[in-house]
Amino acid sequence: MFDRTPFAFEKARKWAVSREEFTKGARYALRATLEGYDKEAPDSKVLAFMPLIERGAGDERNFVRKDVSWALRRIGGRIRVLNTASTRVAQKLAASDVGSSRWVGKDALRELTRAKARLARNR
C-alpha cells in the first residue's frame, strides 16, 4: 500500500530505526517494492539507502534479514550503476564476522551476479 504513495521513501527511512521486527522488516520490504514501481527515482535517492541496508544486515531476526537481502537484490537488479554499488555492499557484508550480515551478503551476491550478466546483455 505505501509503495505507491508520495511519502514512501520517508516512511522507509523512519521505519528503519524501529525496534519491532515486522516494522523494521517492512522498511526493507518497502524499499524492495519501490524498486518495482518507482523507476524514476534518482540513483542518488536509492544509493542513500545503502548505509541503512548495511546496518540492517546485522539484525539477527529472520524477517529483517530476509527483507534486507531482498531490498539489496532488487536495488542491484535495476541498472548497472546500482548493481555495482549493491555488489560492493554485498561483498563487504559477505566478509563480515557477523553471521546475519554474512548471510545477507552471500544471499545477495548470488542474485546480483546473475543480474550483472543480464544488465550487460541489455545495454
N, C-alpha and C positions, 0 to 999 in steps of 0.2 A: 504494500500500500504506500509506504513512504518513499519508495524509489522513484516515483514519478512526481513528487512534489518539489516546489522550488527550494525548500529548506532541507532536502535530503542530505547534502554534504554536511551541513551544520549539525544535523541530528547524529550522523555517523561519528563526527568528532566528539560530540557530547557523550554519546553512549560508550565511547572507548574508555572512559575513566570510571565507569560503573564497576562496582564490586560484584554485582549479581551476574551469575554465569550466563543466563539467557539474554540479559540486556547487553552485556559485553559481547556475546557471540552475535547478537543481532546487528551490532555495529559493523562487524566484518562481513556478515551476510548482506547487509545493505550496500556496503562498498562493492561487493562482488556483483550484485544485481544491477547497480548503477552502470557497470561496465557493459551490460547488455542493452541498456536503454539510453544512456546519456553519452552517445558517441561524439557529441560536440564539445564535451568538457575539455578545456585546455590541458595539455600534458602537465603543466606546472601544478594545476589543481590536483591531478591524480598523483603526481610524484610527492606531493606534500603528505600523503598518507603513508609513505614508506617508513618513516620513523615509528608511526603507530603500529604498523604491521610488525616491525622488529620487536617492539615492546610486547605486543600481544602474543607473539610466538612463544614467549617464556611462560605463559599461563598453562599450567598442567591440566586444566579441566578440559575434558574431551570435546565438548561442543565449541568452546572458544578456539581451541587448537585447530579443529577441522574448519571452522569458519575463517580463521586467519589464512590457512592454506588455500582455501577456495578464493578468497579475495586476491591473494598474491598471484595465483594461477590465472584468474580472469584478467587482471591488470596486464600481466605478461603476454596474454594472448591477443591483445588489441592491435598494437602496432610495434614495429621493430624497436623504437627508442624505449618504449615501456617494457618490452621483452628484455632488453639489455639491462635495464635498471632492476627489474624483478629477478632476473637471473643472478645479478650481483648480490642482492639481498638473500636469495635462496642459498647461494654458495656460502655466504657468511653464516647463515643460520645452520646449515648442514655441518659446519665445522665447529659448532658451539659445544661447550661442555654441558649445557642444559639439555636434558632429554627431550622436552617438548619442542624446544627451538630446533634441535637437530632433526626431529621427526618432521616438522613443518618444512624445513629446508629441503630434505630429501624427497618428501612427497611432492613439493612444488617443482623441484628440478626435473623430475621425470616428465611432467607435462610441459614445462617451459622449453625443454629441449625439442620436443615434438613441435611445439608452437613456433619456435625459431625456424625450423626447417620449412614449415608451412608458410610463414611470413616471407621467407626468402624466395619461395616459388611464386608468390603472388605480388611481386614488386610492382 
